[in-house]
Amino acid sequence: MTNDDIKRAAYKYAGDVNRNRKSGIESYSVVDFMEGAKWRINSVWHDATEKPNLGELIIVEVYGRIWEYGKSDVCDISHPAARWAYMKDLIPNMEE
């Protein structure tokens, strides 16, 4: 998902939510949507100082590139610029 994808979805959301009223708050709806999307994307990532649970499936990113993925091990996260996420947190949860 790119920033442009998020922006398009935000404008669509603002149009849908504010369809029957033009109150000048449409731009707030766009900003709120985009901030929420960015929060959700970033909320699953952990920095290298936090260690994953052993045996959990993870993905490790260093400088914007995937470095490693698979079951976590004690030496998985050694690069200070690394960040990691549990694979299960990256898969959409359609419950609720």
N, C-alpha and C positions, 0 to 999 in steps of 0.2 A: 504494500500500500504506500503510495507516494503522498507528499503534501498536496499535490494537485487533486488526487482522489479524495482526500479529506475535505479540501475546500469545496469541491463540487458537491459532495454529500452534505456539507454544512449549508450551502446555498439552497439545496433542495429541501433540507429539513426546515430552514427558516421560511421558505415559501409555503411549505405544507402547514407549519404551525401557525403562521400569520396570514393564511389564505383569506379569511373573511374580515380581516381588520388591517388597516394600514396605520400604525400608530407611531412609526419612527423607531421601533425597537428591533426591527429586522436585523440590523447590523449587530446588535447585542446577541441575538440568537445565533448568528454565524460564529461570532467570537467564542461564545459559550460552548457551542458544539465542537469547534476546533480544539479548544483547551481540554475538553473532556476526552476527545479522541487521543490527544497527545499524552494526557495523564494515563489513559488505559494502556497505551503502547509501552510507555516507560515504566509502568508500575510493576511489571513482571521481571525487570532486570535488576540484578544484584551486582555490587562491585566486588572486586577481587578480595577485599578484606573479609567478606562474609563467605563462609564455606558451605557448599551444598551438602545435603544429607547423602551419606554413602549409599551407593547402589541406585540412586535416582537417575532417570534419564535427564540429561542437561544438554544445553548448547552453549558454547563459549564464543564470544566475539572479542576480537582485539582490533582496534583502529578501524571499526566498521566492516571487518571481514570475519566470516565464520572460521574459527581456528580449529574447533574440535566439537564433536558431539558424541553422545553415548552415555553409558553408565558412569556416574561420578566415582572418582577415585581420590585418594588423599592428595595427590599431586596435580590434580586437574587445573587448578587456577593458580598459576605462579607468576604471570605477567601483571605488573601493577596497573597497566592500562586496560586489562581485561574486564569484561562484565559477562555475566552468565544468567541463564533463565532455565527454569524447569520446563521441559518439553510440554508437560501437561498444562502449564499455564499459557502456552502459546496456541493451544488448540481451542477453538471457540467452544464454549459451554452453552448448549442450547436449552438447559434446564431452566425452570422457573417460568 
